[in-house]
Amino acid sequence: MRKVILSFVALTMGLMFTAGRPETKVVQEKRTIYTGIAFYNLENLFDTIHDEGKNDYEFLPNGGYHWGSVQYTNKIANMSRVLSELCTERVKGGAAFIGVSEVENSRVMEDLVKSPALAKKGFKFIHYEGDDRRGVDVACLYNPNMFKPTKSELISTTEQYKAFSNGHITRGVLHVEGSLLGEPFHFLVNHWPSRGAGSESREWMGRFVRGVVDSIQAVHPDARIMIMGDLNDDPDNKSVKEALGVVYDEKKVKSPKDLFDPWYNTLRKKGQGTLLWDGMWNLFDQIILTSNLIGKDRSTFKFFKNEIYMPDYIISKSGRTKGGPFRTTASGVWQNGYSDHFPTQVYIAKDIER
């Protein structure tokens, strides 16, 4: 018993002798706090109203998907349930910041944050109308108790991409700057061109986003940046590996310009992906971090872990997509499912004194 008492004292007190008089010094204990960042492709979150100039006709009551109030109400409830649960494994309040794609407009985002699951957490959103011809945009949700935005903009790709692609249009990049639990952060939310557009289109987008990162770092050399989105490519495809220029191994992150992509090991070593196509997994939904978020010095936030969020209820139980995401529709028929993608999440950690 005496040894136990002495060990406890040694852990909590340091004895110093000055001028023959003992003084005590309390050793500060530390605790680790976590925060979560997530991304989710919401698979065609359309309302039931036509937006002028947009090709949203399939998602109207008389359209191909017969998209009426029942379908829309259930879609909002399903999406908000998943969004409210992201990152709750380690953070009681859930994710601090969630990037989303395939949302039609600010109306659907307003309905999302008003839904009971998100309203009780106080989530807010940022959305700018983009140029996508179908009308689907990128956006974000955030918990104002954890993240406080100071600047945001939609960085348009329209004119530059049209020149590259002979008149085609692709989605812009949502840039949100703010304070994450007291630390400055930048988020870049993406939805890169589809597989049908060809690899060259996504390689162009990779170079474009690399240029955005370089521009931010030119002004703020120590900027902590997270690039997230549905990249329509896997981590080892050319657009991500070469055009964006990522590193897969934490130990090889050396330069301030390095970007760390933790999802290669998830797909190629663990065999996990975010969408299933013809029995094959892809991992298009990635969250990529700048090098100053990697390392063991947790006096500031550092990368802790990444994972795909796939609770049983968003997993398909039958058909060609069995074991993959439980989709909203299948072969044009409403399933009352969730999305054709699983969401991804990243935890970052920081040590603070108690």
DRENKOLRO-800866 format. One record per residue (C-alpha): residue in one letter; x, y, z. Coordinates in nm, 4 decimals. Example, Ala and Ser with C-alpha at 12.3 -4.5 7.8 and 13.67 -1.06 7.14 Angstrom:
! DRENKOLRO-800866
+------+----------+----------+----------+
| roro |        u |        v |        w |
+------+----------+----------+----------+
|    A |   1.2300 |  -0.4500 |   0.7800 |
|    S |   1.3670 |  -0.1060 |   0.7140 |
+------+----------+----------+----------+
END
This chain:
! DRENKOLRO-800866
+------+----------+----------+----------+
| roro |        u |        v |        w |
+------+----------+----------+----------+
|    M |   0.0000 |   0.0000 |   0.0000 |
|    R |   0.2853 |   0.2381 |   0.0814 |
|    K |   0.4335 |   0.1860 |  -0.2676 |
|    V |   0.0993 |   0.2663 |  -0.4300 |
|    I |   0.0677 |   0.5931 |  -0.2342 |
|    L |   0.4237 |   0.6985 |  -0.3190 |
|    S |   0.3665 |   0.6226 |  -0.6899 |
|    F |   0.0543 |   0.8401 |  -0.6945 |
|    V |   0.2406 |   1.1279 |  -0.5287 |
|    A |   0.5267 |   1.0990 |  -0.7771 |
|    L |   0.2867 |   1.1287 |  -1.0679 |
|    T |   0.1123 |   1.4394 |  -0.9401 |
|    M |   0.3749 |   1.6331 |  -0.7440 |
|    G |   0.7365 |   1.7353 |  -0.7933 |
|    L |   0.9490 |   1.8173 |  -0.4871 |
|    M |   1.1998 |   2.1005 |  -0.5095 |
|    F |   1.4296 |   2.2244 |  -0.2320 |
|    T |   1.5201 |   2.5928 |  -0.2223 |
|    A |   1.7208 |   2.7343 |   0.0671 |
|    G |   1.6568 |   2.4178 |   0.2641 |
|    R |   1.2800 |   2.4627 |   0.2402 |
|    P |   1.0684 |   2.2127 |   0.0417 |
|    E |   0.8335 |   2.3549 |  -0.2250 |
|    T |   0.5726 |   2.1715 |  -0.4256 |
|    K |   0.5149 |   2.1920 |  -0.7990 |
|    V |   0.1997 |   2.0482 |  -0.9539 |
|    V |   0.2572 |   1.8614 |  -1.2785 |
|    Q |  -0.0186 |   1.9539 |  -1.5230 |
|    E |  -0.2148 |   1.6641 |  -1.6612 |
|    K |  -0.3321 |   1.6717 |  -2.0215 |
|    R |  -0.6403 |   1.5409 |  -2.1910 |
|    T |  -0.7050 |   1.4793 |  -2.5600 |
|    I |  -0.9957 |   1.6448 |  -2.7333 |
|    Y |  -1.1270 |   1.5311 |  -3.0690 |
|    T |  -1.3246 |   1.6937 |  -3.3428 |
|    G |  -1.4718 |   1.5380 |  -3.6528 |
|    I |  -1.4883 |   1.6455 |  -4.0177 |
|    A |  -1.7054 |   1.4613 |  -4.2709 |
|    F |  -1.8198 |   1.4466 |  -4.6316 |
|    Y |  -2.1367 |   1.2979 |  -4.7810 |
|    N |  -2.2698 |   1.2792 |  -5.1366 |
|    L |  -2.6455 |   1.3122 |  -5.0807 |
|    E |  -2.7435 |   1.1540 |  -5.4158 |
|    N |  -2.9808 |   1.3889 |  -5.5935 |
|    L |  -3.1251 |   1.5933 |  -5.3100 |
|    F |  -3.3815 |   1.7734 |  -5.5256 |
|    D |  -3.6957 |   1.9473 |  -5.4111 |
|    T |  -4.0217 |   1.9178 |  -5.6103 |
|    I |  -4.0058 |   2.2643 |  -5.7709 |
|    H |  -3.8523 |   2.3442 |  -6.1100 |
|    D |  -3.5521 |   2.5795 |  -6.0982 |
|    E |  -3.5463 |   2.8004 |  -6.4062 |
|    G |  -3.2575 |   2.7227 |  -6.6379 |
|    K |  -3.1831 |   2.3850 |  -6.4746 |
|    N |  -3.2424 |   2.0380 |  -6.6128 |
|    D |  -3.4212 |   1.9085 |  -6.3035 |
|    Y |  -3.7277 |   1.7711 |  -6.4837 |
|    E |  -3.6727 |   1.4098 |  -6.3770 |
|    F |  -3.7116 |   1.5176 |  -6.0141 |
|    L |  -4.0562 |   1.6738 |  -6.0457 |
|    P |  -4.3915 |   1.5119 |  -5.9609 |
|    N |  -4.4568 |   1.4422 |  -6.3314 |
|    G |  -4.0945 |   1.3513 |  -6.4068 |
|    G |  -3.9253 |   1.0185 |  -6.4544 |
|    Y |  -3.8742 |   0.9631 |  -6.0813 |
|    H |  -4.2274 |   1.0851 |  -5.9901 |
|    W |  -4.0595 |   1.2986 |  -5.7265 |
|    G |  -4.3388 |   1.4235 |  -5.5023 |
|    S |  -4.3778 |   1.5480 |  -5.1469 |
|    V |  -4.3679 |   1.1972 |  -4.9949 |
|    Q |  -4.0372 |   1.1159 |  -5.1632 |
|    Y |  -3.8861 |   1.4538 |  -5.0795 |
|    T |  -3.9988 |   1.4534 |  -4.7152 |
|    N |  -3.8552 |   1.1075 |  -4.6622 |
|    K |  -3.5318 |   1.1996 |  -4.8392 |
|    I |  -3.4807 |   1.4978 |  -4.6070 |
|    A |  -3.5501 |   1.2831 |  -4.2991 |
|    N |  -3.3134 |   1.0087 |  -4.4174 |
|    M |  -3.0298 |   1.2445 |  -4.5041 |
|    S |  -3.0613 |   1.4407 |  -4.1808 |
|    R |  -3.0491 |   1.1207 |  -3.9757 |
|    V |  -2.7157 |   1.0174 |  -4.1256 |
|    L |  -2.5703 |   1.3683 |  -4.1120 |
|    S |  -2.6630 |   1.4056 |  -3.7451 |
|    E |  -2.4827 |   1.0812 |  -3.6583 |
|    L |  -2.1531 |   1.1535 |  -3.8324 |
|    C |  -1.8499 |   1.1617 |  -3.6009 |
|    T |  -2.0598 |   1.0917 |  -3.2897 |
|    E |  -1.8381 |   0.7947 |  -3.2014 |
|    R |  -1.5859 |   1.0333 |  -3.0436 |
|    V |  -1.7583 |   1.3713 |  -3.0416 |
|    K |  -2.0891 |   1.3995 |  -2.8586 |
|    G |  -2.2086 |   1.6890 |  -3.0723 |
|    G |  -2.1138 |   1.5147 |  -3.3971 |
|    A |  -1.9179 |   1.6625 |  -3.6837 |
|    A |  -1.7972 |   2.0216 |  -3.6673 |
|    F |  -1.7987 |   2.0573 |  -4.0475 |
|    I |  -1.9649 |   1.8438 |  -4.3170 |
|    G |  -1.9115 |   1.8947 |  -4.6879 |
|    V |  -2.1960 |   1.7736 |  -4.9098 |
|    S |  -2.2582 |   1.7329 |  -5.2814 |
|    E |  -2.5567 |   1.6799 |  -5.5123 |
|    V |  -2.7814 |   1.9363 |  -5.3442 |
|    E |  -3.0125 |   2.1361 |  -5.5703 |
|    N |  -3.0364 |   2.4720 |  -5.3978 |
|    S |  -3.0537 |   2.6650 |  -5.0712 |
|    R |  -3.4146 |   2.5526 |  -5.0169 |
|    V |  -3.3126 |   2.1910 |  -4.9676 |
|    M |  -3.0305 |   2.2970 |  -4.7365 |
|    E |  -3.2755 |   2.5056 |  -4.5335 |
|    D |  -3.5085 |   2.2061 |  -4.5039 |
|    L |  -3.2157 |   1.9896 |  -4.3937 |
|    V |  -3.1057 |   2.2152 |  -4.1072 |
|    K |  -3.4700 |   2.2579 |  -3.9978 |
|    S |  -3.5200 |   1.8817 |  -3.9727 |
|    P |  -3.5463 |   1.7613 |  -3.6103 |
|    A |  -3.2248 |   1.5574 |  -3.6171 |
|    L |  -3.0116 |   1.8578 |  -3.7200 |
|    A |  -3.2157 |   2.1399 |  -3.5681 |
|    K |  -3.1548 |   2.0170 |  -3.2134 |
|    K |  -2.7796 |   2.0424 |  -3.2768 |
|    G |  -2.8085 |   2.3919 |  -3.4212 |
|    F |  -2.6467 |   2.3151 |  -3.7572 |
|    K |  -2.6160 |   2.5944 |  -4.0141 |
|    F |  -2.5239 |   2.5794 |  -4.3822 |
|    I |  -2.3371 |   2.7596 |  -4.6601 |
|    H |  -2.4467 |   2.7256 |  -5.0223 |
|    Y |  -2.3889 |   2.9223 |  -5.3430 |
|    E |  -2.5819 |   2.8593 |  -5.6629 |
|    G |  -2.3500 |   2.7032 |  -5.9187 |
|    D |  -2.3543 |   2.6589 |  -6.2957 |
|    D |  -2.4159 |   2.2828 |  -6.3113 |
|    R |  -2.6751 |   2.2190 |  -6.5806 |
|    R |  -2.8581 |   1.9555 |  -6.3760 |
|    G |  -2.8668 |   2.1987 |  -6.0867 |
|    V |  -2.6661 |   1.9970 |  -5.8335 |
|    D |  -2.4177 |   2.1890 |  -5.6203 |
|    V |  -2.1686 |   2.1486 |  -5.3391 |
|    A |  -2.2441 |   2.2966 |  -4.9977 |
|    C |  -2.1554 |   2.2504 |  -4.6322 |
|    L |  -2.3132 |   2.2205 |  -4.2912 |
|    Y |  -2.1415 |   2.3222 |  -3.9707 |
|    N |  -2.1980 |   2.3256 |  -3.5977 |
|    P |  -2.1480 |   2.6895 |  -3.4861 |
|    N |  -2.0478 |   2.5713 |  -3.1383 |
|    M |  -1.7363 |   2.4160 |  -3.2955 |
|    F |  -1.6748 |   2.5975 |  -3.6227 |
|    K |  -1.7189 |   2.9683 |  -3.6903 |
|    P |  -1.6890 |   3.0669 |  -4.0583 |
|    T |  -1.5298 |   3.4018 |  -4.1379 |
|    K |  -1.5160 |   3.3902 |  -4.5202 |
|    S |  -1.6678 |   3.1753 |  -4.7912 |
|    E |  -1.6888 |   3.1740 |  -5.1691 |
|    L |  -1.7704 |   2.9473 |  -5.4594 |
|    I |  -1.4580 |   2.9387 |  -5.6758 |
|    S |  -1.5981 |   2.9073 |  -6.0262 |
|    T |  -1.4392 |   2.6755 |  -6.2796 |
|    T |  -1.6819 |   2.7643 |  -6.5576 |
|    E |  -1.4827 |   2.9804 |  -6.7986 |
|    Q |  -1.1536 |   2.7953 |  -6.7572 |
|    Y |  -1.3134 |   2.4509 |  -6.7836 |
|    K |  -1.5193 |   2.5516 |  -7.0881 |
|    A |  -1.1995 |   2.6537 |  -7.2640 |
|    F |  -1.0407 |   2.3190 |  -7.1747 |
|    S |  -1.3423 |   2.0983 |  -7.2515 |
|    N |  -1.4867 |   2.2609 |  -7.5629 |
|    G |  -1.7781 |   2.4290 |  -7.3886 |
|    H |  -1.8648 |   2.1840 |  -7.1108 |
|    I |  -1.9329 |   2.2966 |  -6.7533 |
|    T |  -1.8335 |   2.1434 |  -6.4224 |
|    R |  -1.8975 |   2.2339 |  -6.0610 |
|    G |  -1.6984 |   2.4955 |  -5.8740 |
|    V |  -1.5100 |   2.4558 |  -5.5455 |
|    L |  -1.6628 |   2.5818 |  -5.2221 |
|    H |  -1.3943 |   2.7513 |  -5.0103 |
|    V |  -1.4827 |   2.8097 |  -4.6455 |
|    E |  -1.2416 |   2.9751 |  -4.4038 |
|    G |  -1.2990 |   2.9967 |  -4.0298 |
|    S |  -1.2070 |   2.9026 |  -3.6759 |
|    L |  -1.2309 |   2.5401 |  -3.5660 |
|    L |  -1.2319 |   2.5331 |  -3.1863 |
|    G |  -1.0034 |   2.8364 |  -3.1860 |
|    E |  -0.7701 |   2.7291 |  -3.4678 |
|    P |  -0.7830 |   2.8723 |  -3.8230 |
|    F |  -0.8891 |   2.6241 |  -4.0913 |
|    H |  -0.9728 |   2.6210 |  -4.4615 |
|    F |  -1.2104 |   2.3709 |  -4.6241 |
|    L |  -1.2410 |   2.3039 |  -4.9974 |
|    V |  -1.5580 |   2.1132 |  -5.0949 |
|    N |  -1.5502 |   1.9436 |  -5.4362 |
|    H |  -1.7538 |   1.7394 |  -5.6815 |
|    W |  -1.5286 |   1.6567 |  -5.9760 |
|    P |  -1.6475 |   1.5663 |  -6.3293 |
|    S |  -1.8134 |   1.2284 |  -6.3742 |
|    R |  -1.6470 |   0.9149 |  -6.5048 |
|    G |  -1.8242 |   0.9731 |  -6.8341 |
|    A |  -1.6255 |   1.2937 |  -6.8831 |
|    G |  -1.2978 |   1.0999 |  -6.9001 |
|    S |  -0.9873 |   1.0977 |  -6.6844 |
|    E |  -0.8473 |   1.4120 |  -6.8481 |
|    S |  -1.1340 |   1.6185 |  -6.7047 |
|    R |  -1.0637 |   1.5063 |  -6.3503 |
|    E |  -0.6901 |   1.5530 |  -6.4010 |
|    W |  -0.7676 |   1.9119 |  -6.5015 |
|    M |  -0.9715 |   1.9477 |  -6.1840 |
|    G |  -0.6890 |   1.8033 |  -5.9738 |
|    R |  -0.4500 |   2.0653 |  -6.1099 |
|    F |  -0.7095 |   2.3375 |  -6.0538 |
|    V |  -0.7545 |   2.2432 |  -5.6867 |
|    R |  -0.3781 |   2.2156 |  -5.6417 |
|    G |  -0.3608 |   2.5747 |  -5.7677 |
|    V |  -0.6246 |   2.6828 |  -5.5146 |
|    V |  -0.4228 |   2.5239 |  -5.2323 |
|    D |  -0.1036 |   2.6943 |  -5.3545 |
|    S |  -0.2847 |   3.0294 |  -5.3650 |
|    I |  -0.4082 |   2.9917 |  -5.0071 |
|    Q |  -0.0621 |   2.8905 |  -4.8853 |
|    A |   0.0992 |   3.1845 |  -5.0669 |
|    V |  -0.1042 |   3.4200 |  -4.8480 |
|    H |  -0.1179 |   3.1987 |  -4.5374 |
|    P |   0.1907 |   2.9700 |  -4.5369 |
|    D |   0.0746 |   2.7882 |  -4.2226 |
|    A |  -0.2848 |   2.7382 |  -4.3399 |
|    R |  -0.4480 |   2.4146 |  -4.2296 |
|    I |  -0.6466 |   2.2955 |  -4.5304 |
|    M |  -0.8798 |   2.0004 |  -4.5814 |
|    I |  -0.9790 |   1.9085 |  -4.9374 |
|    M |  -1.2934 |   1.6971 |  -4.9464 |
|    G |  -1.5459 |   1.5747 |  -5.1952 |
|    D |  -1.6703 |   1.3218 |  -5.4437 |
|    L |  -1.3666 |   1.3189 |  -5.6707 |
|    N |  -1.5129 |   1.0522 |  -5.9042 |
|    D |  -1.1723 |   0.8859 |  -5.8861 |
|    D |  -0.9941 |   0.6585 |  -5.6419 |
|    P |  -0.6913 |   0.7746 |  -5.4380 |
|    D |  -0.4452 |   0.6095 |  -5.6773 |
|    N |  -0.6015 |   0.7405 |  -5.9979 |
|    K |  -0.4003 |   0.9941 |  -6.1939 |
|    S |  -0.6162 |   1.2946 |  -6.1043 |
|    V |  -0.5532 |   1.2472 |  -5.7321 |
|    K |  -0.2102 |   1.0870 |  -5.7247 |
|    E |  -0.0368 |   1.3044 |  -5.9844 |
|    A |  -0.2502 |   1.6099 |  -6.0709 |
|    L |  -0.3417 |   1.6951 |  -5.7121 |
|    G |  -0.0205 |   1.5340 |  -5.5896 |
|    V |  -0.0936 |   1.3350 |  -5.2741 |
|    V |   0.1175 |   1.1247 |  -5.0367 |
|    Y |  -0.0269 |   0.8003 |  -4.8941 |
|    D |   0.2231 |   0.7304 |  -4.6150 |
|    E |   0.2272 |   0.9575 |  -4.3072 |
|    K |   0.5995 |   0.8889 |  -4.2665 |
|    K |   0.6661 |   1.0341 |  -4.6122 |
|    V |   0.4936 |   1.3633 |  -4.5373 |
|    K |   0.7943 |   1.5955 |  -4.5231 |
|    S |   0.7355 |   1.9146 |  -4.7188 |
|    P |   0.4907 |   2.1928 |  -4.6243 |
|    K |   0.3496 |   2.1431 |  -4.9749 |
|    D |   0.2686 |   1.7746 |  -4.9202 |
|    L |  -0.0952 |   1.6629 |  -4.9160 |
|    F |  -0.1783 |   1.3488 |  -4.7185 |
|    D |  -0.4502 |   1.1162 |  -4.8514 |
|    P |  -0.5337 |   0.8482 |  -4.5905 |
|    W |  -0.7869 |   0.6667 |  -4.8113 |
|    Y |  -0.5468 |   0.4622 |  -5.0260 |
|    N |  -0.4932 |   0.2116 |  -4.7458 |
|    T |  -0.8666 |   0.1999 |  -4.6758 |
|    L |  -0.9399 |   0.0953 |  -5.0337 |
|    R |  -0.6368 |  -0.1070 |  -5.1390 |
|    K |  -0.5363 |  -0.2708 |  -4.8104 |
|    K |  -0.8637 |  -0.2944 |  -4.6176 |
|    G |  -1.0789 |  -0.3446 |  -4.9257 |
|    Q |  -1.3356 |  -0.0871 |  -4.8157 |
|    G |  -1.4973 |   0.1691 |  -5.0450 |
|    T |  -1.7762 |   0.4229 |  -5.0510 |
|    L |  -1.9664 |   0.3005 |  -5.3567 |
|    L |  -2.0176 |  -0.0355 |  -5.5208 |
|    W |  -2.0347 |  -0.0749 |  -5.8977 |
|    D |  -2.0629 |  -0.4135 |  -6.0723 |
|    G |  -1.9319 |  -0.5854 |  -5.7597 |
|    M |  -1.6248 |  -0.3613 |  -5.7381 |
|    W |  -1.5552 |  -0.1046 |  -5.4676 |
|    N |  -1.4516 |   0.2513 |  -5.5414 |
|    L |  -1.3549 |   0.5168 |  -5.2913 |
|    F |  -1.4407 |   0.8480 |  -5.4560 |
|    D |  -1.5359 |   1.0293 |  -5.1339 |
|    Q |  -1.2110 |   1.1516 |  -4.9842 |
|    I |  -1.0860 |   1.3992 |  -4.7246 |
|    I |  -0.7263 |   1.5070 |  -4.7853 |
|    L |  -0.5092 |   1.7058 |  -4.5412 |
|    T |  -0.2164 |   1.9457 |  -4.5633 |
|    S |   0.1114 |   1.8368 |  -4.4053 |
|    N |   0.0765 |   2.0589 |  -4.0966 |
|    L |  -0.2110 |   1.8349 |  -3.9853 |
|    I |   0.0217 |   1.5345 |  -3.9727 |
|    G |   0.2574 |   1.4542 |  -3.6855 |
|    K |   0.2801 |   1.3691 |  -3.3180 |
|    D |   0.2938 |   1.7200 |  -3.1745 |
|    R |  -0.0626 |   1.7668 |  -3.0585 |
|    S |  -0.0233 |   2.1166 |  -2.9252 |
|    T |  -0.2375 |   2.1931 |  -3.2315 |
|    F |  -0.4847 |   1.9672 |  -3.4085 |
|    K |  -0.3338 |   1.6660 |  -3.5830 |
|    F |  -0.4802 |   1.3806 |  -3.7876 |
|    F |  -0.5966 |   1.0924 |  -3.5690 |
|    K |  -0.7974 |   0.8496 |  -3.7846 |
|    N |  -1.0212 |   0.8193 |  -4.0886 |
|    E |  -1.3125 |   0.5863 |  -4.1512 |
|    I |  -1.6113 |   0.5181 |  -4.3705 |
|    Y |  -1.9432 |   0.5562 |  -4.1893 |
|    M |  -2.1665 |   0.2627 |  -4.2767 |
|    P |  -2.4219 |   0.1682 |  -4.0105 |
|    D |  -2.6368 |  -0.1302 |  -4.0985 |
|    Y |  -2.9444 |   0.0711 |  -4.1953 |
|    I |  -2.7719 |   0.2455 |  -4.4902 |
|    I |  -2.6407 |  -0.0849 |  -4.6338 |
|    S |  -2.8326 |  -0.2545 |  -4.9163 |
|    K |  -2.9628 |  -0.5965 |  -4.8223 |
|    S |  -3.0425 |  -0.7390 |  -5.1667 |
|    G |  -2.9989 |  -0.7121 |  -5.5414 |
|    R |  -2.6961 |  -0.6040 |  -5.7429 |
|    T |  -2.5963 |  -0.3532 |  -5.4764 |
|    K |  -2.6150 |  -0.5958 |  -5.1820 |
|    G |  -2.3546 |  -0.4952 |  -4.9253 |
|    G |  -2.3163 |  -0.1505 |  -5.0794 |
|    P |  -2.4993 |   0.1753 |  -5.0087 |
|    F |  -2.8797 |   0.1600 |  -4.9839 |
|    R |  -2.9759 |   0.3996 |  -5.2626 |
|    T |  -3.2664 |   0.6418 |  -5.2827 |
|    T |  -3.3709 |   0.4893 |  -5.6142 |
|    A |  -3.2774 |   0.1757 |  -5.8059 |
|    S |  -3.3474 |   0.1393 |  -6.1791 |
|    G |  -3.5663 |   0.4475 |  -6.1545 |
|    V |  -3.7798 |   0.3056 |  -5.8729 |
|    W |  -3.7954 |   0.4837 |  -5.5372 |
|    Q |  -3.6529 |   0.2649 |  -5.2582 |
|    N |  -3.6823 |   0.5139 |  -4.9709 |
|    G |  -3.3111 |   0.4598 |  -4.9234 |
|    Y |  -3.0318 |   0.7005 |  -4.8444 |
|    S |  -2.7541 |   0.7551 |  -5.0980 |
|    D |  -2.5477 |   0.5650 |  -5.3525 |
|    H |  -2.2379 |   0.6674 |  -5.1536 |
|    F |  -2.1282 |   0.6030 |  -4.7968 |
|    P |  -2.0072 |   0.9115 |  -4.6067 |
|    T |  -1.6478 |   0.9501 |  -4.4940 |
|    Q |  -1.5165 |   1.1062 |  -4.1768 |
|    V |  -1.1845 |   1.2166 |  -4.0306 |
|    Y |  -1.0995 |   1.2774 |  -3.6652 |
|    I |  -0.8335 |   1.5243 |  -3.5590 |
|    A |  -0.6982 |   1.5427 |  -3.2041 |
|    K |  -0.5363 |   1.7991 |  -2.9748 |
|    D |  -0.3870 |   1.7720 |  -2.6262 |
|    I |  -0.4836 |   2.0407 |  -2.3775 |
|    E |  -0.4124 |   2.0949 |  -2.0102 |
|    R |  -0.6903 |   2.0037 |  -1.7723 |
+------+----------+----------+----------+
END
